[in-house]
Amino acid sequence: MEPEVRAALAAIPQLAGSDPDRLACERLGGLTNRVYRVGDWCLRLPGQGTEAYIDRNVEAVNARAAAEAGVSPELAFVDPSSGVMLTRFVPGAVTMTSELFRSRTGSAERAGALFRRLHDGAGQFAFRFELFAMIDNYLKVLAELRAELPAGYHDTVAEAGVVRRALSVRSWPLAPCHCDPLCENFLDAGERMWLVDWEYSGMNDPMWDLGDLSVEAGFDAGQEEALLQGYFGGDAGATDRGRMVIYKAMCDLLWTLWGLIQHANRNPADHFWAYSLNRFERCKALMAEPQFARHLAVVSAA
């Protein structure tokens, strides 16, 4: 067992008196953080440099609310000062991937239903997820790191001004949102799903969660319809659908910068420069499609 894992376990009251050497320890996934299965629990240790852009106090509040709403596994311990978190391990649940979303029957519908339970049942989250404010903040972090940006990034942010204006035509209803629905943040047991990792969670337009998952999982038109059916229990309205498509492009615009921060911090978990370029190119391609302009027009007219 790694010394840092041993030290974290020793500081958790729920494990007081346990012999760490008797707890089977297995390294699990994680792009920025380190996650371990320790006996019946999952231990999360924060990644290097995450304190520059993650508010651990906000995360703790929202993770508790999500667990109480039954959309996240039991939260046993969280220390915002260190970022250490302990949650219940869910036996029999599969960590999802884009491939599993394609192959596991009904998974898109289950994800939609899970989002609905979150948005309707988790109450009031701490923090307001502000897309363009977060872009500005990430750009500030990158400037401090003296990091390189892809060519044309600032031009695309300027072009996204039309999106900002479309979304500002009225106050869209806010809900407690995950805001970072990577496929790997979904645990699927077949009849129900759970969501984990609440680092970016906050009050947001609920259509962000659906649009972001569609991008992360690479959903085709049929899977998007299944996601929307699972969420709405029927057909989605044109305005809801339009916001979802708009956010598909905007999440790529935002997470491009997140990947660049990982690259600048030399995170070895992935090739983050390529990750960022891929997301940026996908954002530009979607914004250039005729259907994107049509969705913008629908949302602007709402």
Buried (B, 14 or more C-beta within 10 A) or exposed (E): EEEEBEEBBEEBEEBEEBEBEEBEBEEBEBBBBBBBBBBEBBBBBBBEBBEBBBBBEBBBBBBBBBBBBBBBBEBBBBBBEEBBBBBBBBEEBBBBBBEBBBEBEEBBBBBBBBBBBBBEBBEEBBBEBEBBEBBEBBBEBBEEBEBEBBEEBEEBBEBBEEBEEBBEEEEBEBBBBBBBBBBBBBBBEEEBBBBBBBBBBBBBBBBBBBBBBBBBBEBEEEBBBBBBBBBBEEEBEBBBBBBBBBBBBBBBBBBBBBBBBBBBBEBEEEEBBEBBBBBBEBBBEBBEEEEBEEBBEBBBEB
